[in-house]
Amino acid sequence: MLRIAVCDDDSAAVQSNRKMAEACLKQCGSTGEIAVYTHSENLLYDITEDGFFFEPRIPSGMAPVWIK
């Protein structure tokens, strides 16, 4: 299962990006857990203290998606 973190100080952008990630998961037939953050300190805590390890991986045959 994929664990995806979306972080932005703009709550509308966070929700928009969460919806995009959900749509990508659905389109690929994958499942995942999407965590959203509006404060980078909370994301950093989860990565370093709470056992959430961010390890970006791109499945074979898939291109990365860059969001601008």
C-alpha positions in Angstrom: 0.0 0.0 0.0 1.2 3.5 -0.8 1.4 6.2 1.8 1.1 9.6 0.4 1.7 12.9 2.2 0.3 16.2 0.8 1.6 19.3 2.5 0.8 23.0 1.7 0.0 25.9 3.9 -3.1 26.6 1.7 -5.9 24.3 2.8 -7.7 24.6 -0.5 -4.5 23.5 -2.3 -4.1 20.6 0.1 -7.6 19.3 -0.6 -7.2 19.8 -4.4 -4.0 17.8 -4.4 -5.5 15.1 -2.1 -8.3 14.7 -4.7 -5.8 14.5 -7.5 -3.9 11.8 -5.6 -7.1 9.9 -4.9 -8.0 10.0 -8.6 -4.5 8.8 -9.6 -4.8 5.9 -7.2 -8.2 5.0 -8.6 -7.0 5.3 -12.2 -4.1 3.0 -11.5 -6.2 0.5 -9.5 -4.0 1.0 -6.5 -4.8 1.6 -2.8 -3.2 4.0 -0.6 -3.3 6.1 2.5 -3.3 9.9 2.0 -2.3 12.1 4.8 -2.8 15.9 4.5 -0.9 18.6 6.3 -1.2 22.4 6.4 1.9 22.7 8.7 5.2 21.3 7.6 6.2 20.8 11.3 3.4 18.2 11.6 4.6 16.4 8.5 8.2 16.5 9.7 7.1 15.1 13.1 5.3 12.2 11.4 8.2 11.4 9.2 10.9 11.5 12.0 9.1 10.8 15.3 5.9 8.9 14.5 7.3 6.0 12.4 6.0 7.4 9.1 8.9 6.9 6.7 8.8 8.8 3.4 10.3 6.7 0.8 9.4 7.9 -2.7 9.0 5.1 -5.2 7.7 5.1 -8.7 6.3 1.8 -9.9 8.0 0.3 -12.9 6.6 1.6 -16.2 5.1 4.8 -14.6 6.3 8.3 -15.1 6.5 10.7 -12.2 3.7 13.4 -12.0 5.0 16.9 -11.3 2.4 19.3 -9.9 3.1 23.0 -10.4 
